[in-house]
């Protein structure tokens, strides 16, 4: 029987790695993206060899009802990977209301309401998995990323609460909290800044998208059958 997973933010570096890993493991996929259709088309080409069903879904999850556009395309479902996100840098005193609303919609409101819409599909099966890609900053906070840290911390609270609520229904809810990952999200950093970050990380390197994908794979697997409401920190020892 086919397994279906929704991956939001599938066009980004981490989303692509997660999608490839899950397709390799036999999942058919709903591939959400917002603007980067070219990246999704390239991803679809790479997925052909795995022989599953792969459906791209365009929606802006930063918009108030963007999550509904995703939900209406979902039929059979076994797993949700909430991966959509974008950084927000700057002092709190410089933050605008529009930036705050966009950030919270994308990272908090959309995942919560999208899960609410899709949860009956998992409940009807009596099993399922939800994984949220949070951040090291949701665990410890970062200066000049106060709003982003707040949103990522809210994701962790969501995971812990929902994990308790649906545990008896056979549904597990967990988070992966990456540190610095080698993706386009770091494109604004200079080489010197990236080297400085690497020097702070005990393992001496940035995470690769595959490091995050492998963690998601583990949490979705039967090897994690007794794990729910947890945050798996994938940060090279940067924060413990």
PERABEL-V197673 format. One line per field, one symbol per residue. ss: DSSP state (a for helix, b for strand, c for the rest). phi: phi as a letter, one per 30 degrees, with the letter a starting at -180 (. if undefined). psi: psi as a letter, one per 40 degrees, with the letter a starting at -180 (. if undefined). A space follows every 10 residues. Layout:
ss=???
phi=???
psi=???
This chain:
ss=ccbbbbbccc ccaaaaaaaa aaaaccbbbb bbbcccaaaa aaaaaaaaaa cccbbbbbcc cccccaaaaa acccccccbb bbcccccccc caaaccaaaa aaaaaaaaaa aaaaaaaaaa aaaaaccbbb bbbccaaaaa cccccaaaaa aaaaaaaaaa aaaaacaaac bbbbbbbbcc bccaaacccc aaaaaaaaaa ccccccbcaa aaaaaaaaaa caaacccccc bbbbcccccc
phi=.dccbccdid ddeddddddd dddecjddbc cdbccddddd dddedddedd iccbcdbcac dddecddddd edcccdabab cdbdladbck dedcdcdddd ddddddcbdd eddddedcee dddddialbb bcdcaeddcb ibdibddddd dddddddedd ddeddcedci ccbbbccddd cdbddcdddd eddddddedd cediaddced ddddddeddd dddcdccaic ccdcbiidbb
psi=hihhihhife eidddddddd ddddeeiiih giicdgdddd ddddddedee eahhhihhih eeidfddddd deehbihdih hheiiiihii ideehidddd dddddddcdd dddddddedd ddddeeiiih hhhbideede ihiefddddd dddddddddd dddddedeee hihiihgibh hgaededeii ddddddddde hdeeiiiidd ddddddddde ieefdfhifi hhhgefedh.
